[in-house]
């Protein structure tokens, strides 16, 4: 009987242990400046897109070639981060297009 109690106690021991918390890394952020760009032009929008891509690569980092899971995590991070940043960029570009001055012209007679 005491052997059964010892075995039961040993079996329950891992359950009674505190769960080790896995800390998730804090999100990394960088700022992409665009005040110097004319976002109402295609060239300005392309330049912004390149800047966003460089920022995405910097924020998501890289993984060594031997770490396939890490490579997949980096790919997923880049895909998700670029999608979020591109959505914000599209809003900024749309706002820039609306900020064009209004041309007032008289009718030709």
Backbone as ProteinMPNN parsed JSONL, in Angstrom:
{"seq_chain_A": "XXXXXXXXXXXXXXXXXXXXXXXXXXXXXXXXXXXXXXXXXXXXXXXXXXXXXXXXXXXXXXXXXXXXXXXXXXXXXXXXXXXXXXXXXXXXXXXXXXXXXXXXXXXXX", "coords_chain_A": {"N_chain_A": [[0.8, -1.196, 0.0], [1.913, 1.349, 0.83], [3.665, 1.692, -1.291], [1.994, 2.215, -3.445], [0.949, 4.681, -2.681], [3.257, 6.232, -2.785], [3.871, 6.043, -5.512], [1.605, 7.258, -6.558], [1.922, 9.801, -5.527], [4.271, 10.562, -6.813], [3.412, 10.527, -9.444], [1.612, 12.617, -9.442], [3.22, 14.75, -8.912], [4.456, 16.24, -11.12], [2.244, 17.703, -11.985], [1.705, 19.348, -9.87], [3.816, 21.089, -9.938], [4.91, 24.426, -10.581], [3.902, 26.108, -13.496], [6.135, 26.89, -16.003], [6.506, 30.042, -17.193], [6.375, 31.141, -20.483], [7.982, 33.704, -21.887], [6.896, 36.161, -24.086], [8.432, 37.933, -26.659], [8.678, 41.485, -26.619], [6.892, 43.599, -28.875], [8.688, 44.85, -31.655], [9.504, 48.041, -32.874], [9.773, 50.444, -35.452], [10.205, 53.599, -37.032], [9.046, 54.935, -40.034], [10.014, 57.463, -41.951], [8.403, 59.899, -43.971], [7.998, 62.446, -44.739], [9.542, 63.823, -46.517], [8.782, 62.936, -48.977], [6.853, 63.05, -51.979], [3.914, 61.916, -51.876], [1.806, 61.843, -53.545], [2.644, 61.17, -55.976], [3.671, 58.485, -58.175], [6.351, 57.741, -57.969], [7.05, 58.677, -55.409], [5.378, 57.041, -53.846], [6.436, 54.507, -54.44], [9.002, 54.788, -53.37], [8.359, 55.069, -50.666], [7.298, 52.513, -50.231], [9.607, 50.937, -50.538], [11.085, 51.871, -48.363], [9.448, 51.008, -46.298], [9.673, 48.225, -46.61], [12.406, 47.835, -45.974], [12.308, 48.595, -43.3], [10.583, 46.638, -42.279], [12.156, 44.33, -42.592], [14.221, 44.996, -40.84], [12.825, 45.114, -38.387], [11.696, 42.543, -38.102], [13.903, 40.927, -38.23], [16.383, 38.317, -38.77], [16.989, 34.82, -39.412], [19.194, 32.083, -38.746], [20.502, 29.985, -41.396], [20.302, 27.252, -40.784], [18.168, 27.047, -39.082], [15.171, 26.168, -39.537], [12.581, 26.484, -38.493], [12.832, 28.984, -37.321], [13.336, 30.496, -39.634], [10.858, 30.243, -40.901], [9.282, 31.564, -39.005], [10.316, 34.156, -39.247], [9.61, 34.727, -41.896], [6.797, 34.698, -41.656], [6.449, 36.775, -39.821], [7.422, 38.915, -41.353], [5.552, 38.917, -43.443], [3.098, 39.465, -42.114], [3.725, 41.872, -40.778], [4.405, 43.56, -42.889], [1.969, 43.66, -44.226], [0.363, 45.032, -42.357], [1.777, 47.472, -42.161], [1.676, 48.31, -44.818], [-1.04, 48.742, -45.177], [-1.405, 50.935, -43.518], [0.259, 52.708, -44.863], [-1.109, 52.979, -47.288], [-3.298, 54.432, -46.445], [-2.041, 56.806, -45.681], [-1.052, 57.612, -48.154], [-3.441, 57.958, -49.562], [-4.514, 60.068, -48.086], [-2.611, 61.999, -48.715], [-3.099, 62.34, -51.409], [-5.584, 63.524, -51.328], [-4.919, 65.896, -50.25], [-4.122, 67.594, -52.185], [-3.821, 70.766, -53.798], [-6.655, 72.756, -54.687], [-7.622, 73.434, -57.91], [-8.71, 76.327, -59.383], [-10.42, 77.394, -62.061], [-11.448, 79.531, -64.666], [-14.218, 79.361, -66.956], [-13.767, 78.878, -70.428], [-14.756, 81.234, -72.873]], "CA_chain_A": [[0.0, 0.0, 0.0], [2.733, 2.559, 0.814], [4.252, 1.859, -2.62], [0.988, 2.853, -4.282], [0.886, 6.081, -2.288], [4.464, 6.881, -3.296], [3.714, 6.141, -6.958], [0.577, 8.258, -6.821], [2.515, 11.109, -5.232], [5.222, 10.856, -7.887], [2.653, 10.805, -10.664], [0.956, 13.916, -9.292], [4.233, 15.789, -8.702], [4.607, 17.19, -12.223], [1.061, 18.553, -12.063], [1.78, 20.32, -8.795], [4.9, 22.028, -10.222], [4.443, 25.644, -11.244], [4.114, 26.134, -14.932], [7.113, 27.92, -16.354], [5.916, 30.983, -18.146], [7.177, 31.481, -21.647], [7.819, 35.131, -22.142], [6.866, 36.524, -25.498], [9.201, 39.165, -26.813], [7.894, 42.7, -26.86], [6.914, 43.97, -30.289], [9.711, 45.819, -32.04], [8.919, 49.105, -33.683], [10.621, 51.456, -36.067], [9.41, 54.643, -37.678], [9.41, 55.206, -41.427], [9.761, 58.867, -42.262], [7.943, 60.092, -45.347], [7.69, 63.859, -44.934], [10.307, 64.318, -47.651], [8.281, 62.319, -50.203], [5.586, 63.505, -52.561], [3.166, 60.66, -51.948], [0.792, 61.933, -54.586], [3.25, 60.654, -57.211], [4.022, 57.057, -58.168], [7.725, 57.633, -57.488], [7.017, 58.831, -53.956], [4.753, 55.845, -53.269], [7.406, 53.398, -54.553], [10.067, 55.042, -52.396], [7.794, 54.729, -49.363], [7.197, 51.054, -50.162], [10.961, 50.413, -50.291], [11.442, 52.193, -46.976], [8.671, 50.115, -45.434], [10.261, 46.889, -46.682], [13.647, 47.833, -45.182], [11.916, 48.641, -41.891], [10.032, 45.323, -41.942], [13.3, 43.422, -42.451], [14.919, 45.362, -39.609], [11.998, 44.794, -37.22], [11.497, 41.095, -37.972], [15.193, 40.268, -38.071], [16.722, 37.184, -39.623], [17.26, 33.558, -38.717], [20.27, 31.364, -39.423], [20.053, 29.04, -42.424], [20.019, 25.928, -40.227], [16.979, 27.129, -38.231], [14.006, 26.223, -40.424], [11.439, 27.052, -37.77], [13.113, 30.41, -37.215], [13.138, 31.08, -40.968], [9.406, 30.333, -41.1], [8.782, 32.625, -38.124], [10.712, 35.436, -39.836], [8.747, 34.92, -43.075], [5.449, 35.039, -41.186], [6.55, 38.107, -39.239], [7.536, 39.879, -42.446], [4.283, 38.971, -44.18], [2.101, 40.147, -41.287], [4.153, 43.235, -40.494], [4.298, 44.346, -44.121], [0.551, 43.881, -44.505], [-0.105, 46.101, -41.468], [2.426, 48.729, -42.536], [1.18, 48.712, -46.138], [-2.39, 49.288, -44.993], [-1.232, 52.284, -42.979], [0.838, 53.514, -45.939], [-2.174, 53.289, -48.245], [-4.094, 55.509, -45.856], [-1.236, 58.024, -45.765], [-1.009, 57.989, -49.57], [-4.775, 58.476, -49.891], [-4.619, 61.39, -47.468], [-1.747, 62.905, -49.479], [-3.781, 62.63, -52.676], [-6.673, 64.451, -51.031], [-4.36, 67.172, -49.809], [-3.717, 68.396, -53.344], [-4.534, 72.043, -53.865], [-7.787, 72.796, -55.614], [-7.393, 74.349, -59.027], [-9.904, 77.105, -59.728], [-10.226, 77.894, -63.416], [-12.656, 80.08, -65.281], [-14.618, 78.7, -68.21], [-13.418, 79.599, -71.663], [-15.965, 81.705, -73.539]], "C_chain_A": [[0.846, 1.264, 0.0], [3.371, 2.792, -0.561], [3.26, 2.548, -3.553], [0.863, 4.336, -3.956], [2.083, 6.85, -2.822], [4.349, 7.066, -4.803], [2.671, 7.202, -7.317], [1.125, 9.667, -6.571], [3.494, 11.511, -6.329], [4.498, 11.198, -9.192], [2.01, 12.189, -10.609], [1.965, 15.054, -9.177], [4.384, 16.732, -9.899], [3.414, 18.137, -12.362], [1.136, 19.661, -11.021], [2.886, 21.348, -9.031], [4.34, 23.282, -10.894], [4.79, 25.6, -12.73], [5.114, 27.244, -15.244], [6.517, 28.791, -17.447], [6.885, 31.233, -19.283], [6.924, 32.955, -21.945], [7.832, 35.373, -23.641], [7.614, 37.84, -25.643], [8.283, 40.351, -27.112], [7.962, 43.053, -28.341], [7.997, 45.015, -30.544], [9.097, 46.808, -33.015], [10.016, 49.968, -34.272], [9.71, 52.432, -36.795], [9.944, 54.852, -39.085], [9.013, 56.644, -41.727], [9.344, 59.001, -43.722], [7.638, 61.553, -45.648], [8.412, 64.429, -46.154], [9.8, 63.792, -48.994], [6.999, 62.998, -50.675], [4.761, 62.252, -52.813], [2.034, 60.707, -52.965], [1.331, 61.431, -55.925], [3.575, 59.173, -57.054], [5.431, 56.856, -57.61], [7.784, 57.736, -55.965], [6.435, 57.611, -53.267], [5.705, 54.65, -53.331], [8.536, 53.56, -53.545], [9.586, 54.702, -50.994], [7.708, 53.218, -49.194], [8.57, 50.43, -49.896], [11.393, 50.685, -48.854], [10.703, 51.28, -46.003], [9.288, 48.722, -45.441], [11.544, 46.821, -45.863], [13.332, 47.852, -43.686], [11.363, 47.293, -41.429], [11.171, 44.322, -41.72], [14.046, 43.715, -41.153], [14.136, 44.94, -38.368], [11.875, 43.288, -37.013], [12.806, 40.329, -37.821], [15.4, 39.143, -39.075], [16.912, 35.946, -38.752], [18.386, 32.859, -39.461], [19.712, 30.322, -40.395], [19.665, 27.672, -41.859], [18.741, 25.897, -39.387], [15.727, 27.29, -39.095], [12.788, 26.823, -39.739], [11.615, 28.558, -37.61], [12.91, 31.123, -38.538], [11.64, 31.257, -41.244], [8.8, 31.442, -40.239], [9.104, 34.003, -38.699], [9.841, 35.738, -41.049], [7.347, 35.37, -42.667], [5.431, 36.445, -40.591], [6.594, 39.159, -40.345], [6.228, 40.028, -43.205], [3.247, 39.772, -43.386], [2.45, 41.616, -41.064], [4.035, 44.111, -41.731], [2.833, 44.63, -44.456], [0.006, 45.023, -43.64], [0.475, 47.457, -41.877], [1.917, 49.227, -43.888], [-0.225, 49.295, -46.047], [-2.305, 50.716, -44.452], [-0.67, 53.221, -44.055], [-0.225, 53.899, -46.962], [-3.052, 54.422, -47.733], [-3.349, 56.837, -45.955], [-1.195, 58.534, -47.202], [-2.359, 58.575, -50.002], [-4.97, 59.87, -49.309], [-3.777, 62.413, -48.225], [-2.413, 63.286, -50.793], [-4.915, 63.624, -52.465], [-6.161, 65.832, -50.664], [-3.869, 68.032, -50.978], [-4.484, 69.715, -53.334], [-5.64, 71.981, -54.904], [-7.496, 73.831, -56.678], [-8.716, 75.017, -59.383], [-9.628, 77.75, -61.065], [-11.543, 78.437, -63.949], [-12.97, 79.302, -66.547], [-14.172, 79.541, -69.389], [-14.706, 80.008, -72.356], [-15.876, 81.558, -75.003]], "O_chain_A": [[0.542, 2.186, -0.756], [3.596, 3.935, -0.958], [3.657, 3.381, -4.368], [0.691, 5.158, -4.857], [1.945, 7.991, -3.263], [4.691, 8.128, -5.323], [2.848, 7.953, -8.276], [0.826, 10.601, -7.315], [3.537, 12.674, -6.728], [4.94, 12.065, -9.946], [1.883, 12.854, -11.637], [1.592, 16.217, -9.333], [4.436, 17.945, -9.694], [3.579, 19.268, -12.819], [0.685, 20.781, -11.262], [2.89, 22.39, -8.377], [3.401, 23.199, -11.686], [5.845, 25.11, -13.133], [4.958, 28.383, -14.805], [6.084, 28.304, -18.491], [8.067, 31.501, -19.066], [5.799, 33.375, -22.216], [8.68, 34.85, -24.363], [7.441, 38.752, -24.834], [7.253, 40.215, -27.773], [8.985, 42.826, -28.987], [8.193, 45.937, -29.753], [8.281, 46.451, -33.864], [11.057, 50.188, -33.652], [8.571, 52.104, -37.128], [11.154, 54.936, -39.294], [7.831, 56.989, -41.752], [9.863, 58.307, -44.595], [7.079, 61.865, -46.699], [7.953, 65.401, -46.754], [10.332, 64.163, -50.04], [6.18, 63.454, -49.876], [4.901, 61.607, -53.852], [1.377, 59.695, -53.208], [0.58, 61.282, -56.889], [3.734, 58.674, -55.94], [5.676, 55.908, -56.864], [8.49, 56.966, -55.313], [6.933, 57.187, -52.224], [5.776, 53.866, -52.385], [8.975, 52.585, -52.935], [10.33, 54.107, -50.214], [8.015, 52.698, -48.121], [8.677, 49.491, -49.107], [11.997, 49.829, -48.208], [11.269, 50.836, -45.004], [9.413, 48.1, -44.386], [11.756, 45.853, -45.132], [14.014, 47.197, -42.897], [11.643, 46.856, -40.313], [11.141, 43.552, -40.759], [14.455, 42.793, -40.446], [14.726, 44.459, -37.4], [11.941, 42.808, -35.881], [12.81, 39.199, -37.333], [14.697, 39.034, -40.08], [16.984, 36.028, -37.526], [18.523, 33.021, -40.673], [18.589, 29.843, -40.232], [18.785, 27.007, -42.407], [18.28, 24.817, -39.019], [15.279, 28.407, -39.351], [12.045, 27.591, -40.351], [10.656, 29.317, -37.747], [12.375, 32.231, -38.571], [11.212, 32.292, -41.756], [7.915, 32.17, -40.687], [8.274, 34.911, -38.648], [9.382, 36.867, -41.22], [6.782, 36.295, -43.25], [4.5, 37.214, -40.834], [5.891, 40.168, -40.282], [5.839, 41.138, -43.568], [2.594, 40.659, -43.937], [1.589, 42.491, -41.149], [3.616, 45.266, -41.643], [2.5, 45.722, -44.917], [-0.726, 45.881, -44.133], [-0.239, 48.458, -41.933], [1.746, 50.43, -44.083], [-0.557, 50.238, -46.765], [-3.05, 51.595, -44.884], [-1.072, 54.381, -44.148], [-0.236, 55.03, -47.449], [-3.494, 55.271, -48.507], [-3.944, 57.867, -46.273], [-1.291, 59.737, -47.444], [-2.405, 59.571, -50.723], [-5.528, 60.749, -49.966], [-4.181, 63.568, -48.363], [-2.303, 64.427, -51.241], [-5.176, 64.467, -53.322], [-6.89, 66.82, -50.758], [-3.266, 69.084, -50.766], [-5.64, 69.774, -52.917], [-5.553, 71.236, -55.88], [-7.162, 74.975, -56.37], [-9.713, 74.346, -59.649], [-8.711, 78.561, -61.194], [-12.61, 77.871, -63.712], [-12.095, 78.665, -67.133], [-14.201, 80.77, -69.339], [-15.65, 79.22, -72.425], [-16.816, 81.91, -75.716]]}, "name": "protein", "num_of_chains": 1, "seq": "XXXXXXXXXXXXXXXXXXXXXXXXXXXXXXXXXXXXXXXXXXXXXXXXXXXXXXXXXXXXXXXXXXXXXXXXXXXXXXXXXXXXXXXXXXXXXXXXXXXXXXXXXXXXX"}
